[in-house]
Amino acid sequence: MISVGVIGCGHWGPNHIRVFSQLANSTCLMCADIDDVRLKSIKAQFPSVDAVKDYRAILANPAIDAVCIAAPTKYHFQFTREALAAGKHVLCEKPLAMTHEECVTLKAAAEKSGRMLMVGHVFLFNSGIRWMREYIASGEMGRIYYAHSERTNLGPFRYDVNALWDLAPHDIAIFDYLLGESAVSASARGLKCLGNSLEDLSFATLDYPDGKLVNVHVSWADPRKVRQITLVGEKKMIVWDDLDALGAIRVYDKSVERTSKYYESYGEFQLLSREGSITIPKINLAEPLKAQGQYFIDCIEKGIQPELADAQKGDQVVRTLAAVQRSMDQNGTLVKV
Ligand SMILES: NC(=O)c1ccc[n+]([C@@H]2O[C@H](COP(=O)([O-])OP(=O)(O)OC[C@H]3O[C@@H](n4cnc5c(N)ncnc54)[C@H](O)[C@@H]3O)[C@@H](O)[C@H]2O)c1
């Protein structure tokens, strides 16, 4: 039985408390939050969990094996470093930190302490995303030409990081996972339209190896809640809509074929669209956060690194975010990751 302590009990932390309380091989012993109202609410929901104000009480407790950090992003680096130094395994919410250098420090700290360090890239545990990765790997789609994602809603707003750092870690982690590689350069524009000092939206275009183009649109100032990804391949196309109750994935048996016939000028050829059926694959629904928690606990028990979302992967996402931010700061200049 792995004993977990959760730091940060706002909107998201209670979900981790629930998951680690429910899993067969873990228990949630403690949680911490500086806000008394949140602590009261947690005590009412989870009476057996010791809810404390100072997170250091969790780090000092020898009965705690692992710490889950669901505090605001600006604390991720500090809390993760302190938890590793206290000999705890760590599951830190996304993004792992705010700079590449911080991620490198955390990775080294985890190696030195011999503890697991995992990032909460929860969409890597979404069954639809996993299905798409297998489908791409099977070669059914052929070469991937380009992809785009939309992650929008009206709120929730944050005051410690902008919409890019809040929302895009999900999409960047997803594309790195689906494509099996990470972006090499980025150009992006953002806008501070709600009167804060932070960007409320970002349009980021990422270059992946071999000319693959990926566009990521995130916003917390949009009328509709949208969670969509479109993948355009040589042989097939896929649309993933996480909010579609009929099934998250549509596989379009559509493609564009080129005739071998040459026209008047050299190199011209005819493009023909091929329209096939649209299928909705049956995918087992499992709660991604629970699958993520299970993976973390299993890695601790087996003594294996959480390769799916380890510090290296978390660092790559942070490097891409930093490049997108630099490009936004320079009004869209192409920036190397
Ligand atoms: N994976 C996901 O899908 C997902 C979804 C939501 C949030 N998150 C991540 O989870 C983290 C928390 O997000 P949230 O929406 O719950 O934010 P939130 O602001 O609702 O909650 C953060 C909580 O941390 C507490 N806190 C602040 N300083 C603290 C300290 N020093 N010690 C202990 N507690 C402290 C706050 O009082 C608050 O209750 C963020 O990093 C966010 O990116 C991830």
The ligand as an ORCA input file, in Angstrom:
! r2SCAN-3c Opt
* xyz 0 1
  N      -4.478     17.752    -15.368
  C      -5.533     18.525    -15.462
  O      -6.439     18.285    -16.269
  C      -5.644     19.709    -14.548
  C      -6.872     20.319    -14.365
  C      -6.924     21.393    -13.495
  C      -5.774     21.837    -12.852
  N      -4.600     21.218    -13.080
  C      -3.372     21.682    -12.413
  O      -3.515     21.520    -11.010
  C      -2.931     22.613    -10.333
  C      -3.977     23.261     -9.442
  O      -5.031     23.727    -10.242
  P      -6.464     24.092     -9.590
  O      -7.373     24.324    -10.712
  O      -6.822     23.116     -8.557
  O      -6.089     25.494     -8.915
  P      -6.803     26.166     -7.679
  O      -6.301     27.562     -7.634
  O      -8.260     25.901     -7.698
  O      -6.212     25.363     -6.431
  C      -4.921     25.530     -5.965
  C      -4.966     25.319     -4.446
  O      -3.631     25.383     -3.953
  C      -3.677     26.060     -2.722
  N      -2.378     26.590     -2.349
  C      -1.787     27.744     -2.767
  N      -0.606     27.879     -2.169
  C      -0.419     26.786     -1.379
  C       0.600     26.377     -0.487
  N       1.697     27.115     -0.289
  N       0.445     25.223      0.193
  C      -0.667     24.466      0.024
  N      -1.684     24.829     -0.800
  C      -1.552     25.965     -1.485
  C      -4.717     27.145     -2.919
  O      -5.227     27.635     -1.671
  C      -5.766     26.416     -3.743
  O      -6.774     25.832     -2.928
  C      -2.375     23.545    -11.400
  O      -1.026     23.278    -11.552
  C      -3.102     23.144    -12.663
  O      -2.319     23.326    -13.801
  C      -4.518     20.161    -13.897
*
